[in-house]
Amino acid sequence: MTELKELLRKLAEAHGVSGYEGEIRNIIAVELNEYVDEIKIDRLGNLIATKRGKGKKPSVMIAAHIDEIGFMVKHISDEGFIFFSTIGGWFEQTLLNQRVIVHAERDRGGLYGVIGSKPAHVMKKEEREKVVKSEDMFIDVGARSKGEVEGMGISIGTPVTIDRHLVELANERTTCKAFDNRSGVAVMIEAVKRIGIDTEFEFEVYAVGTVQEEVGLKGARTAAYALSPDLAIATDVNVAGGHPGIEKKDTPVEVEKGPVITVSDASGRGIITPPSVLKWLKETAARYKIDYQLSVADGGTTDATAIHLSKIGIPTGVVGVPTRYIHTPVELLSLRDLDKAAELVARAVEHAGDYFLK
């Protein structure tokens, strides 16, 4: 479990807002180098790691998006304050007073900043009762002028991410930014490491770190089209309840009760998992005594939505890690769920031939 935790730490503490995922790609390439036969980067920026087999079918794609939600510089005031656009789905109340890293020009590295706004002390009563919108926030890097900000290598379009470090909580639970979806990336990496350890593997497996999921499932769409696998599993997070403010009828999924197999998401507008895929995943979990949960969700979706509609259709499932406080800087998960999710994906891939294209 220690190695898995350190892998998650490495991934979650790294930075890669949508469209700028290079740091995450590098980590995945190092982690998978000795476990696969080929690693390449496609035109859009997806990392594709191929584990070759004996050429038998089915081929399986494991997809995990590698981008995180963040920000982008849109304006620098004459006084040196940075106004930003959000990249991905932020709940604006979580942004104020966060510490961030402004990713200046490559040779200058990242710079610390803080998200500020008009102080509550000088707000009128009606202002204090309203939610501060992101358009009324700004990033303060300590500069005195626009010229000083630009001299730091910051310009329009510079990406910005939250500055957080992974910390351990009680009961093997951890919290950090970007568990959506660095936990899914950790599951993908660990699953590939566990696949076919004791036997010569029979068919191809594609481990794909997809880009720009948070802004339109873009990387998954192009990667699935290019690879055209026979089957696919997307690994991602799943909204976990089990805490104040959320009822079981809304989200019965909970932390520490095992990985989540998605039945449908986005009220069916995302993916409705084929019964054959559900049977494959559920029976694999039962065979290896892996506790799991099922999810039917009204909102949210994953790379699976784009993958399963590629070409003539790709049977696709989703294995998720139950995670609290998704799309905030303090996402929380259980390392036990993470471990079991990786085990389920690995064993499912090994048994794919028992269920498909016999």
C-alpha positions in Angstrom: 0.0 0.0 0.0 2.9 2.3 0.7 4.1 2.1 -3.0 0.6 2.9 -4.2 0.3 5.8 -1.9 3.6 7.3 -3.1 2.5 6.8 -6.7 -0.7 8.7 -6.0 1.3 11.4 -4.2 3.6 11.8 -7.2 0.7 12.1 -9.6 -1.6 14.3 -7.5 1.1 16.8 -6.5 2.2 17.2 -10.2 0.6 19.8 -12.3 -1.2 19.5 -15.6 -4.3 21.7 -16.4 -6.2 20.7 -19.5 -4.0 21.2 -22.6 -0.7 21.3 -20.5 -0.4 17.7 -19.3 3.3 17.2 -20.0 4.4 16.7 -16.4 1.9 13.9 -15.9 2.8 12.2 -19.2 6.5 12.1 -18.1 5.6 10.4 -14.8 3.4 7.8 -16.6 6.2 7.0 -19.1 8.7 6.4 -16.3 6.3 4.2 -14.3 5.3 2.0 -17.2 8.5 1.9 -19.2 9.5 -1.6 -18.1 6.0 -3.1 -18.2 5.0 -2.3 -21.8 6.5 -2.7 -25.2 5.9 0.7 -26.7 5.1 4.2 -25.4 4.2 7.0 -27.8 2.5 10.4 -27.7 -0.1 11.1 -30.3 -0.8 14.4 -32.1 -3.3 15.6 -29.4 -1.0 14.7 -26.6 -2.4 11.4 -25.4 0.1 9.0 -24.0 -0.4 5.5 -25.4 1.5 2.6 -23.8 1.1 -0.7 -25.6 1.5 -4.1 -23.9 1.7 -6.6 -26.7 0.4 -10.2 -26.5 0.2 -13.2 -28.9 -2.0 -11.3 -31.3 -5.3 -12.9 -30.1 -8.4 -10.9 -29.6 -9.9 -9.0 -27.8 -7.7 -5.9 -27.5 -8.4 -3.8 -24.5 -8.0 0.0 -23.9 -7.6 1.2 -20.3 -8.2 5.0 -20.4 -7.5 7.5 -17.6 -7.6 11.2 -18.2 -4.5 13.0 -17.0 -5.6 16.6 -16.9 -6.9 18.5 -13.9 -9.1 21.5 -13.6 -7.4 24.8 -13.2 -7.1 28.3 -14.6 -5.6 30.4 -17.4 -4.4 34.0 -17.3 -6.8 36.3 -19.3 -5.7 39.8 -18.2 -2.9 41.5 -16.2 -3.8 44.8 -14.7 -1.5 47.8 -14.7 -1.1 47.3 -10.9 0.2 43.7 -11.4 -2.9 41.7 -10.5 -3.8 38.7 -12.7 -7.4 38.0 -13.7 -8.1 34.5 -14.9 -10.5 32.2 -16.7 -11.5 28.9 -15.1 -10.6 25.7 -17.0 -13.0 22.9 -16.2 -15.9 22.7 -13.8 -15.1 24.7 -10.6 -17.6 25.4 -7.8 -16.6 29.1 -7.4 -17.0 29.1 -3.6 -14.0 26.8 -3.3 -11.6 29.2 -5.1 -11.3 32.2 -2.9 -8.1 32.5 -0.8 -6.5 29.5 -2.3 -2.8 29.3 -3.0 -1.9 28.7 -6.6 1.1 28.1 -8.9 1.4 30.2 -12.0 3.2 28.2 -14.6 5.4 30.8 -16.2 7.7 30.3 -19.2 9.4 26.9 -19.1 12.9 28.3 -18.2 11.5 30.2 -15.3 9.4 27.5 -13.6 6.3 28.0 -11.5 5.6 31.0 -9.3 3.4 31.1 -6.2 0.3 33.3 -6.0 -2.9 33.6 -4.0 -6.5 34.1 -5.1 -7.9 37.3 -3.6 -10.9 39.5 -3.8 -12.4 42.6 -2.2 -11.9 42.1 1.6 -15.1 41.2 3.6 -14.1 44.1 6.1 -14.9 46.7 3.5 -17.9 45.0 1.9 -21.4 46.2 2.5 -23.9 43.9 4.2 -25.6 42.8 0.9 -22.2 42.1 -0.7 -21.1 39.8 2.2 -24.3 37.8 1.7 -23.5 37.1 -1.9 -21.2 34.5 -3.3 -18.0 36.0 -4.8 -17.8 35.1 -8.4 -14.5 34.1 -10.1 -14.8 37.1 -12.4 -14.4 39.3 -9.3 -11.3 37.4 -8.0 -7.7 37.9 -9.0 -4.3 36.3 -8.5 -1.7 38.2 -6.5 1.9 37.1 -7.1 3.4 40.0 -5.1 4.1 42.1 -8.2 4.0 45.9 -8.2 3.1 46.4 -11.8 2.1 44.7 -15.1 5.6 45.0 -16.3 6.9 43.1 -13.3 4.4 40.3 -13.9 5.4 40.0 -17.5 9.1 40.1 -16.4 8.3 36.9 -14.4 7.4 35.2 -17.7 3.7 35.4 -17.1 1.5 36.4 -20.1 -2.0 35.9 -21.4 -2.7 32.2 -21.7 -0.3 31.1 -18.9 -1.8 28.1 -17.1 -2.4 28.1 -13.3 -3.1 25.2 -10.9 -3.9 24.8 -7.2 -0.9 24.4 -4.9 -1.6 21.4 -2.6 0.4 18.5 -1.2 -1.0 15.0 -0.4 -1.5 14.4 3.3 -2.7 11.3 5.2 -5.8 11.2 7.3 -7.1 8.5 9.5 -8.0 4.9 8.3 -5.7 5.0 5.2 -7.6 7.9 3.8 -5.8 10.7 2.0 -6.6 14.2 0.6 -5.1 16.4 -2.1 -6.0 18.3 -5.2 -6.4 16.5 -8.6 -7.5 13.1 -7.3 -9.8 13.6 -10.3 -8.3 12.0 -12.1 -4.8 11.2 -10.8 -6.4 8.4 -8.8 -7.7 6.9 -12.1 -4.2 7.3 -13.5 -2.8 5.4 -10.5 -5.3 2.7 -11.0 -4.4 2.4 -14.7 -0.6 2.3 -14.0 -1.0 -0.2 -11.2 -3.3 -2.4 -13.2 -0.9 -2.6 -16.1 1.9 -3.6 -13.7 -0.3 -6.4 -12.3 -1.6 -7.8 -15.6 -0.1 -11.1 -16.7 2.7 -11.2 -14.2 2.9 -15.0 -14.1 1.9 -15.8 -17.6 2.6 -14.8 -21.2 -0.2 -12.4 -22.1 -2.4 -13.3 -25.1 -3.8 -10.0 -26.4 -2.9 -6.3 -26.7 -3.6 -3.8 -23.9 -3.4 -0.1 -24.5 -2.9 2.0 -21.4 -3.9 5.5 -22.5 -3.4 8.7 -20.5 -6.0 10.9 -22.2 -5.8 14.7 -22.4 -8.5 17.4 -22.0 -11.2 15.3 -20.5 -12.3 18.1 -18.2 -13.1 20.3 -21.2 -14.9 18.0 -23.5 -13.6 14.4 -23.4 -11.3 15.3 -26.3 -8.3 13.0 -25.9 -10.4 9.9 -25.4 -12.3 10.6 -28.6 -9.2 10.7 -30.8 -7.3 7.9 -29.1 -10.3 5.5 -29.3 -10.7 6.3 -33.0 -7.0 5.6 -33.7 -6.7 2.5 -31.7 -10.1 1.0 -32.3 -9.9 -1.5 -29.4 -12.4 -4.3 -29.0 -13.1 -3.3 -25.4 -12.4 -0.4 -23.1 -12.4 0.5 -19.4 -12.2 4.1 -18.3 -10.8 4.6 -14.8 -11.9 7.7 -13.0 -13.4 9.0 -9.7 -16.9 8.6 -8.6 -18.9 11.0 -6.4 -19.0 9.5 -2.8 -21.6 10.3 -0.3 -21.8 9.0 3.3 -21.2 12.4 4.8 -23.5 15.3 6.0 -25.5 17.1 3.3 -26.0 14.2 1.0 -28.6 11.4 1.1 -28.2 7.8 0.1 -31.0 8.1 -2.5 -28.8 10.8 -4.3 -25.5 9.0 -4.0 -25.4 5.6 -2.3 -21.7 5.2 -3.2 -19.3 5.6 -0.2 -15.6 5.7 0.6 -14.0 2.4 1.7 -16.8 0.1 0.3 -14.8 -0.8 -2.8 -14.4 0.4 -6.4 -17.5 1.6 -8.3 -18.8 0.0 -11.5 -20.9 2.5 -13.5 -24.2 1.3 -14.8 -25.1 4.7 -16.3 -24.2 8.3 -15.8 -25.6 11.7 -16.8 -29.1 10.2 -16.8 -28.1 8.1 -19.7 -26.8 10.9 -21.8 -23.3 9.8 -21.0 -22.8 6.0 -21.0 -25.3 3.2 -20.4 -22.9 0.3 -19.8 -23.7 -2.7 -22.0 -25.0 -5.7 -20.0 -22.2 -7.8 -21.3 -19.6 -5.4 -19.9 -21.4 -5.2 -16.5 -21.4 -9.0 -16.4 -17.7 -9.1 -17.1 -16.8 -6.6 -14.4 -19.2 -7.9 -11.8 -18.3 -11.6 -12.2 -14.6 -10.8 -12.2 -15.1 -8.9 -8.9 -17.0 -11.8 -7.5 -14.4 -14.3 -8.6 -11.6 -12.5 -6.8 -13.7 -11.5 -3.8 -13.4 -7.8 -4.6 -16.1 -5.7 -2.9 -17.7 -3.3 -5.4 -20.4 -0.7 -5.7 -22.8 0.1 -8.5 -23.6 3.6 -9.7 -26.5 5.2 -11.6 -25.8 8.9 -11.7 -27.9 11.8 -12.9 -24.9 14.0 -13.6 -21.2 13.8 -14.5 -19.6 11.6 -17.1 -16.2 10.2 -18.1 -14.0 9.3 -21.1 -16.2 6.3 -21.5 -18.9 8.5 -23.1 -16.5 9.4 -26.0 -14.9 6.0 -26.3 -18.0 3.9 -26.6 -19.3 6.0 -29.6 -16.1 5.6 -31.6 -16.4 4.2 -35.1 -19.0 1.3 -35.0 -19.0 1.3 -31.2 -16.7 0.0 -28.5 -18.2 -1.9 -25.5 -17.0 0.2 -22.6 -17.2 0.2 -18.8 -16.1 2.5 -16.0 -14.3 1.5 -12.8 -14.2 4.4 -10.4 -12.6 5.3 -7.1 -15.2 6.7 -4.7 -14.0 10.2 -3.8 -15.4 12.9 -1.6 -15.4 16.7 -2.4 -14.6 16.2 -6.1 -13.5 19.4 -8.0 -12.1 21.0 -4.9 -8.6 21.4 -3.6 -9.3 18.8 -0.8 -10.6 15.7 -2.6 -10.6 12.6 -0.3 -10.3 8.9 -1.0 -9.4 5.6 0.6 -6.2 3.9 -0.4 -8.0 0.6 0.1 -10.5 1.5 -2.7 -7.6 2.6 -4.9 -5.9 -0.8 -4.5 -9.1 -2.8 -5.1 -9.9 -0.7 -8.2 -6.5 -1.5 -9.7 -7.0 -5.2 -8.8 -10.4 -5.3 -10.5 -9.2 -3.7 -13.7 -6.1 -6.0 -13.9 -8.1 -9.2 -13.3 -10.9 -8.1 -15.7 -8.5 -7.5 -18.5 -6.9 -10.9 -18.0 -10.3 -12.5 -18.3 -11.6 -10.4 -21.1 -11.2 -13.3 -23.5 -13.6 -15.4 -21.5 -16.4 -13.0 -22.2 -15.8 -11.4 -25.6 -14.9 -12.6 -29.1 -14.7 -16.3 -28.2 
